[in-house]
């Protein structure tokens, strides 16, 4: 490990957590850089909250080492770690004003009153609640309570702020607005944020990097762009956004053949054999049979649905078990409104938009290297 300034904000070295015979987190190596907005994303039971609790010191690892800014914290209780946590229920003191809630940690740390008062005002200004300082939590909306909890967690100037699904109890519109506010707060303070969520859109909209988790292990770590456009497994491709999975045999020259022998566009694989082709709905274009040029996937329109921002089209294709979905925007979407059920069409896409996954069963596959 280098100098303290060069150390990761958080590092896991072979960290594992077991409850009896149940492994909640498989042996994990992970580094989170200073100042990142890092999201732990996955379905219920994937290990994301366990990972957060390990950082916070609320549970102890069964094996491995946890470091915060280069220092091992395995034996440190939560109050000795440079970490604060925002929970989904906010955990505000109902009998205290907003100001007193925010300043509680400073009082426990015996910070001088004048210094504490200044830091409390700064924290309230950061979350836009200066005018609510003398109100009780019961007099605030859910979104305002959430901001109080964030201010209280940041006022102690922690090295890391942990956020355990803090927006989960809010309605959709408020949640989206607070996502923007949280991202702005992160930019303003520069503190390392570690955020747990099962909501893919929430993670994609705020995070600098995402760790997608499944069955107690990290499937992939990457930027939102990398996770979406270059998933390294079918689980990641299926969990993040919507995907079409098509089983094919791949060979030299970008050849990808369905079970019925029909060929579809694909990138050049490093090795031939059985694979699953993954293509996003928005990467697919639809052409009538008479308008199609070159290779594509033939099929018949099953359903066309106008969804406001785009038109969603499901196509039944020979050699493919499930309908292939296309998302058409702009003029493409407008043109799709004329496509009636049973219209014969050809689906085309750019091979560069395809990810090849190993194995015949798409939902079990891992990414194949391509040239």
C-alpha positions as CSV (number, residue, x, y, z in Angstrom):
1,X,0.0,0.0,0.0
2,X,1.3,3.4,-0.9
3,X,1.2,6.7,1.0
4,X,-2.0,7.6,2.8
5,X,-2.8,10.2,0.1
6,X,-2.6,7.5,-2.6
7,X,-4.5,4.9,-0.7
8,X,-8.0,3.8,-1.8
9,X,-10.9,5.2,0.3
10,X,-12.0,1.6,0.8
11,X,-10.3,-1.7,0.0
12,X,-11.4,-5.3,0.5
13,X,-8.7,-7.9,0.6
14,X,-10.3,-11.3,0.3
15,X,-13.2,-10.2,2.5
16,X,-15.8,-12.9,3.1
17,X,-18.8,-13.1,5.4
18,X,-20.5,-16.3,6.5
19,X,-23.5,-16.8,8.8
20,X,-23.2,-20.5,9.9
21,X,-23.3,-22.5,6.6
22,X,-24.7,-19.5,4.6
23,X,-22.2,-17.5,2.7
24,X,-23.5,-13.9,2.5
25,X,-20.4,-12.5,0.8
26,X,-17.9,-14.7,-1.1
27,X,-14.2,-13.9,-0.9
28,X,-14.0,-10.4,-2.4
29,X,-11.3,-8.0,-3.6
30,X,-12.5,-4.5,-4.2
31,X,-11.1,-0.9,-4.3
32,X,-13.1,2.3,-4.1
33,X,-11.2,5.4,-4.9
34,X,-11.3,8.7,-2.9
35,X,-14.2,10.9,-4.0
36,X,-16.1,8.2,-5.9
37,X,-19.9,7.8,-6.0
38,X,-19.9,4.0,-5.9
39,X,-23.1,2.0,-6.1
40,X,-23.6,-1.6,-4.9
41,X,-26.4,-2.8,-7.1
42,X,-28.3,-6.1,-7.2
43,X,-31.4,-8.0,-6.3
44,X,-32.5,-8.8,-2.7
45,X,-30.1,-11.2,-1.0
46,X,-27.2,-10.5,-3.4
47,X,-24.9,-9.3,-0.6
48,X,-24.9,-5.6,-1.2
49,X,-26.2,-4.6,2.3
50,X,-23.8,-7.1,3.9
51,X,-20.9,-5.4,2.0
52,X,-22.1,-2.0,3.2
53,X,-22.4,-3.2,6.8
54,X,-18.9,-4.6,6.6
55,X,-17.5,-1.2,5.7
56,X,-19.5,0.4,8.4
57,X,-18.4,-2.1,11.1
58,X,-21.9,-3.2,11.8
59,X,-20.8,-6.8,11.1
60,X,-17.4,-8.3,11.2
61,X,-15.8,-10.3,8.3
62,X,-15.3,-14.0,8.6
63,X,-12.1,-13.7,6.7
64,X,-10.0,-11.1,4.9
65,X,-9.1,-7.5,5.6
66,X,-11.0,-4.2,5.3
67,X,-9.0,-1.0,4.9
68,X,-10.2,2.6,5.0
69,X,-7.7,5.1,3.7
70,X,-5.0,2.4,3.9
71,X,-5.6,1.5,7.5
72,X,-7.0,-1.9,8.6
73,X,-10.3,-1.4,10.4
74,X,-11.2,-5.1,11.1
75,X,-11.0,-4.6,14.8
76,X,-12.5,-1.1,14.9
77,X,-16.1,-0.6,16.0
78,X,-18.3,1.7,14.0
79,X,-17.7,4.8,16.1
80,X,-13.9,4.5,15.5
81,X,-14.3,4.4,11.7
82,X,-14.2,7.6,9.6
83,X,-17.6,6.5,8.2
84,X,-21.2,7.7,8.7
85,X,-24.4,6.0,7.5
86,X,-27.7,7.2,6.1
87,X,-30.4,4.6,6.5
88,X,-33.7,4.2,4.7
89,X,-35.7,5.1,7.8
90,X,-33.4,8.2,8.4
91,X,-33.3,7.4,12.2
92,X,-34.0,11.1,13.2
93,X,-34.7,12.0,16.8
94,X,-38.4,13.0,16.8
95,X,-38.0,15.3,19.9
96,X,-35.1,17.2,18.4
97,X,-35.2,20.1,16.0
98,X,-33.6,19.8,12.6
99,X,-30.6,21.9,13.9
100,X,-30.2,19.6,16.9
101,X,-30.5,16.5,14.8
102,X,-27.8,17.7,12.5
103,X,-25.5,18.7,15.3
104,X,-26.0,15.6,17.4
105,X,-22.7,14.0,16.3
106,X,-20.8,17.2,16.9
107,X,-22.1,17.3,20.4
108,X,-21.1,13.7,21.1
109,X,-17.6,14.6,19.7
110,X,-17.5,17.6,22.1
111,X,-16.8,20.0,19.3
112,X,-16.7,23.6,20.5
113,X,-20.2,25.3,20.3
114,X,-19.0,28.1,18.0
115,X,-17.3,25.7,15.6
116,X,-20.3,23.3,15.7
117,X,-22.8,26.1,15.0
118,X,-20.9,27.1,11.9
119,X,-20.6,23.5,10.6
120,X,-24.3,22.9,11.2
121,X,-25.3,26.0,9.2
122,X,-23.0,24.9,6.4
123,X,-24.5,21.4,6.4
124,X,-28.1,22.8,6.4
125,X,-27.1,25.1,3.5
126,X,-25.7,22.2,1.6
127,X,-29.0,20.4,1.6
128,X,-31.1,23.6,1.3
129,X,-32.8,23.4,4.7
130,X,-31.6,26.6,6.4
131,X,-35.2,27.8,6.8
132,X,-36.3,24.5,8.4
133,X,-33.7,24.5,11.2
134,X,-36.2,24.9,14.0
135,X,-38.8,22.4,12.9
136,X,-39.3,18.9,14.2
137,X,-38.9,15.9,11.9
138,X,-42.7,15.3,12.1
139,X,-43.2,18.8,10.4
140,X,-41.1,17.8,7.4
141,X,-41.9,15.9,4.2
142,X,-40.2,12.6,3.5
143,X,-37.7,14.2,1.1
144,X,-36.8,16.9,3.7
145,X,-36.2,14.3,6.4
146,X,-33.9,12.4,4.0
147,X,-31.9,15.6,3.5
148,X,-31.7,16.1,7.3
149,X,-30.2,12.6,7.6
150,X,-27.7,13.4,4.8
151,X,-26.7,16.7,6.5
152,X,-26.3,15.0,9.9
153,X,-24.1,12.3,8.3
154,X,-21.9,14.8,6.5
155,X,-21.5,17.4,9.3
156,X,-18.9,15.2,11.0
157,X,-16.8,15.3,7.7
158,X,-16.4,11.5,7.4
159,X,-14.0,9.9,4.9
160,X,-16.9,7.8,3.6
161,X,-20.6,8.2,3.6
162,X,-22.7,5.0,3.4
163,X,-26.2,5.2,2.1
164,X,-28.4,2.2,2.5
165,X,-31.3,2.6,0.0
166,X,-32.1,6.0,1.5
167,X,-34.7,6.9,-1.2
168,X,-36.6,3.6,-1.1
169,X,-39.6,4.8,0.8
170,X,-40.2,7.9,-1.4
171,X,-42.5,8.2,-4.4
172,X,-41.1,8.0,-7.9
173,X,-41.1,11.7,-8.7
174,X,-39.5,12.7,-5.4
175,X,-37.0,9.9,-5.7
176,X,-35.9,11.2,-9.1
177,X,-35.5,14.7,-7.9
178,X,-33.5,13.7,-4.8
179,X,-31.2,11.6,-7.0
180,X,-30.2,14.8,-8.8
181,X,-29.8,16.5,-5.4
182,X,-27.6,13.7,-4.0
183,X,-25.4,13.7,-7.0
184,X,-25.0,17.5,-6.7
185,X,-24.2,17.2,-2.9
186,X,-21.6,14.6,-3.8
187,X,-20.0,17.0,-6.3
188,X,-20.0,19.8,-3.8
189,X,-18.4,18.0,-0.8
190,X,-16.2,15.5,-2.7
191,X,-16.7,12.8,0.0
192,X,-16.6,9.2,-1.0
193,X,-20.2,7.9,-1.3
194,X,-21.1,4.2,-1.2
195,X,-24.7,3.7,-2.1
196,X,-26.8,0.5,-1.9
197,X,-29.8,0.1,-4.2
198,X,-31.7,-2.5,-6.2
199,X,-32.9,0.2,-8.6
200,X,-30.8,0.0,-11.7
201,X,-31.9,3.5,-13.0
202,X,-31.0,5.0,-9.6
203,X,-27.5,3.5,-9.8
204,X,-27.0,4.5,-13.5
205,X,-28.1,8.1,-12.9
206,X,-25.8,8.8,-9.9
207,X,-22.8,6.5,-9.8
208,X,-19.3,7.1,-11.1
209,X,-18.9,3.3,-10.9
210,X,-21.2,0.4,-10.1
211,X,-20.6,-3.1,-8.7
212,X,-23.3,-5.5,-9.8
213,X,-23.8,-8.2,-7.3
214,X,-25.5,-11.6,-7.4
215,X,-25.5,-14.6,-5.0
216,X,-22.9,-13.0,-2.7
217,X,-20.3,-12.1,-5.3
218,X,-19.5,-9.2,-7.5
219,X,-20.4,-10.0,-11.1
220,X,-18.9,-6.8,-12.6
221,X,-17.4,-3.5,-11.7
222,X,-17.5,-0.6,-14.2
223,X,-18.8,2.8,-15.2
224,X,-22.5,2.9,-16.0
225,X,-21.6,3.0,-19.7
226,X,-19.4,-0.1,-19.4
227,X,-22.0,-2.0,-17.3
228,X,-24.8,-1.3,-19.8
229,X,-23.0,-1.6,-23.2
230,X,-20.3,-4.2,-22.3
231,X,-21.8,-6.5,-19.6
232,X,-19.5,-9.4,-18.9
233,X,-22.3,-11.9,-18.1
234,X,-25.9,-12.6,-19.0
235,X,-26.9,-11.8,-15.5
236,X,-25.5,-8.3,-15.8
237,X,-27.0,-7.8,-19.2
238,X,-30.4,-9.0,-18.0
239,X,-30.4,-7.1,-14.7
240,X,-29.3,-3.7,-16.3
241,X,-31.9,-2.6,-18.7
242,X,-33.7,-4.8,-21.2
243,X,-31.9,-7.3,-23.4
244,X,-32.6,-9.8,-26.2
245,X,-30.8,-13.1,-25.9
246,X,-30.4,-15.2,-29.1
247,X,-28.7,-18.6,-29.1
248,X,-26.3,-19.0,-32.0
249,X,-23.3,-20.9,-33.4
250,X,-20.4,-18.4,-34.0
251,X,-17.6,-18.8,-36.5
252,X,-14.9,-16.9,-38.4
253,X,-15.9,-13.7,-40.2
254,X,-18.6,-12.7,-37.8
255,X,-20.8,-15.6,-38.8
256,X,-23.6,-16.3,-36.3
257,X,-26.1,-19.0,-37.2
258,X,-29.4,-19.8,-35.6
259,X,-30.5,-23.4,-35.1
260,X,-32.4,-23.2,-38.4
261,X,-29.3,-22.1,-40.3
262,X,-30.3,-18.5,-40.7
263,X,-27.4,-16.0,-40.1
264,X,-27.5,-12.8,-38.1
265,X,-24.9,-10.0,-37.7
266,X,-22.4,-10.5,-35.0
267,X,-18.8,-9.4,-34.1
268,X,-15.8,-11.5,-34.9
269,X,-15.3,-14.0,-32.0
270,X,-11.9,-15.1,-30.8
271,X,-13.1,-18.7,-30.9
272,X,-15.9,-20.6,-32.7
273,X,-18.6,-22.5,-31.0
274,X,-21.9,-22.2,-29.1
275,X,-22.7,-18.7,-27.8
276,X,-25.6,-16.4,-26.9
277,X,-25.9,-13.1,-28.8
278,X,-27.1,-10.2,-26.6
279,X,-28.5,-7.1,-28.3
280,X,-30.4,-4.2,-26.7
281,X,-33.8,-3.2,-28.0
282,X,-32.7,0.3,-29.0
283,X,-29.9,-1.1,-31.1
284,X,-32.4,-2.9,-33.4
285,X,-33.9,-1.4,-36.6
286,X,-36.9,-2.8,-38.3
287,X,-37.3,-3.0,-42.1
288,X,-40.1,-4.4,-44.3
289,X,-39.0,-7.4,-46.3
290,X,-38.9,-5.3,-49.5
291,X,-36.7,-2.6,-47.9
292,X,-34.2,-5.0,-46.3
293,X,-30.6,-5.2,-47.7
294,X,-28.1,-7.7,-46.5
295,X,-28.3,-10.1,-43.6
296,X,-30.8,-9.8,-40.8
297,X,-33.3,-11.7,-38.7
298,X,-36.6,-12.4,-40.4
299,X,-39.8,-12.4,-38.4
300,X,-43.4,-11.3,-38.0
301,X,-44.8,-8.5,-35.9
302,X,-46.5,-9.8,-32.7
303,X,-47.3,-6.5,-31.1
304,X,-46.5,-2.8,-31.4
305,X,-47.0,-0.5,-28.4
306,X,-46.6,3.3,-28.5
307,X,-45.1,4.4,-25.1
308,X,-44.8,8.1,-25.6
309,X,-41.0,8.5,-25.9
310,X,-40.7,5.5,-28.2
311,X,-42.5,2.6,-29.8
312,X,-41.9,-0.9,-28.5
313,X,-42.2,-3.7,-31.0
314,X,-42.2,-7.4,-30.3
315,X,-41.3,-9.7,-33.2
316,X,-41.7,-13.5,-33.5
317,X,-38.6,-14.9,-35.3
318,X,-38.0,-18.3,-36.7
319,X,-35.2,-20.0,-34.8
320,X,-35.6,-17.8,-31.7
321,X,-37.6,-19.1,-28.7
322,X,-38.8,-15.8,-27.3
323,X,-40.1,-12.7,-29.1
324,X,-37.3,-10.2,-30.0
325,X,-38.0,-6.7,-28.8
326,X,-37.1,-3.5,-30.6
327,X,-37.3,0.1,-29.1
328,X,-37.8,2.6,-31.9
329,X,-37.4,6.3,-31.4
330,X,-38.1,9.4,-33.5
331,X,-39.0,8.8,-37.1
332,X,-38.3,5.1,-36.7
333,X,-40.9,4.9,-34.0
334,X,-43.4,6.9,-36.0
335,X,-43.0,4.6,-39.0
336,X,-43.5,1.6,-36.7
337,X,-47.0,2.7,-35.9
338,X,-48.0,1.5,-39.4
339,X,-46.7,-2.0,-38.8
340,X,-49.6,-4.3,-38.1
341,X,-49.5,-7.7,-36.4
342,X,-48.3,-10.5,-38.8
343,X,-46.4,-8.0,-41.0
344,X,-43.2,-9.7,-42.2
345,X,-40.1,-7.8,-41.3
346,X,-36.3,-8.0,-41.1
347,X,-34.5,-7.0,-37.9
348,X,-31.0,-5.5,-38.4
349,X,-28.3,-4.2,-36.1
350,X,-24.7,-3.2,-36.1
351,X,-22.4,-6.0,-35.0
352,X,-20.6,-3.5,-32.8
353,X,-23.7,-3.3,-30.7
354,X,-23.7,-7.0,-30.0
355,X,-22.2,-8.8,-26.9
356,X,-21.4,-12.5,-27.4
357,X,-21.9,-14.6,-24.3
358,X,-20.6,-18.1,-23.7
359,X,-23.0,-21.1,-23.5
360,X,-26.2,-22.1,-25.2
361,X,-28.4,-20.8,-22.3
362,X,-28.3,-17.1,-22.4
363,X,-29.2,-16.5,-18.8
364,X,-26.3,-18.6,-17.6
365,X,-23.7,-17.2,-20.0
366,X,-20.5,-15.2,-19.6
367,X,-19.0,-12.8,-22.1
368,X,-16.9,-14.1,-25.0
369,X,-13.8,-12.2,-26.1
370,X,-14.1,-10.6,-29.5
371,X,-11.5,-9.1,-31.8
